[in-house]
Amino acid sequence: MNFLWTVLFMAIVGALIGAFTNHIAILMLFRPHEAKYIGSWRLPFTPGLIPKRRAELATQLGRTVNDYLLTPETFKEKLLTQETRQVVSDTIEQQAVRHIFQSEKTLVEWLRLVEGEKFIPIVEQEVTTYASKQLYQFKDYLYGGTIEQVVPAKWLMQFDEKVENVPNWILQRGETFVHSDEGALLFRKLLNNFLESKGTFGNMLQMMVGDSNTVVEKFQKEALKFLSAAETEQLLRGIIAKEWDMLKQKPVQELLQNIDWSQIEKDMNAFILRKMDVQERLNHPLSYYWPTGSTWFKEEVLTKLVDALFKIGEEKLEIGLRALKIDEMVEKQVNDFPIETLEGLVIQIATRELKMITVLGGVLGGVIGIVQGLIVFFTT
């Protein structure tokens, strides 16, 4: 009987010791929160394990998070996905269509956002200045030589062909005129003027000639003979060719010396500004000039833009994470985190497990007590 009481007593004592020591060990993970001193002597095992090693734990935890958890590859897998790409693409398209391509905001209002409205008179001035410069450069070019030197060779060839046809055209027009009533009237008028200018002698001639129609018909026949004669064509062709050759050798400045270039400049610039009408043209939204802009943006730009953004994001992600210094952030947060709150979180999460550890300590202590009782019994 004494044997049973001895074993039972030692089992109870062992269980109490085991449960108590395990409970104390669990508490010593966090408590005491601060070091305890007797005078200048710090009590052993103060502060608790986690408070004492918190700096090392924070550093190691920061490295672990930075090297194994929040790595560039992790962010790429989570952020640079096809779903994210589609969301970004849809968002950019919606915002671009809404705020740019289908916006009612006029081009003038867009310019006002960047104080660009003041550039309108500058643009007009630049355009007119450029036009004036080109005009006077053209003038200097014209005044720098003869017609043959200034006019393009292709044009001169075309003019030469036209000049060759001028004699035939003149003679044909002359024959048509001589045949016409208008030509007959002109001949009659010339004849009457001639006879009137001769006074009495003219009257005598008129009486001798009789009806002027006969004379006019004779004049017409003679004029037609003259116009149809080969010699007349050769003569006219030679005169025109000679005059054309002389004209080609004349300096352009001599032919254009009476032109008022300053007035041409004013008229030209006024015409340009009137046709440009910059203020009115800018008083329309972008869709007025580019109704298919949103379609073009979607088909030609959007995919390339998103690809470029994701490529840049992929290239800069590691640099950005390195700049964030995640390990230092985690280390600082762990060091600044109140140890009481951390202890409460651990106990709240692992209450059942901690109780089981205490119970396990009691069970092991009880088993050890029974073993010790048996050893004492058999050795005494």
Summary of the structure (lengths in Angstrom):
residues: 380
radius of gyration: 56.7
end to end distance: 15.5
largest distance: 193.9
contacts: 966
relative contact order: 0.16
helix: 82%
strand: 2%
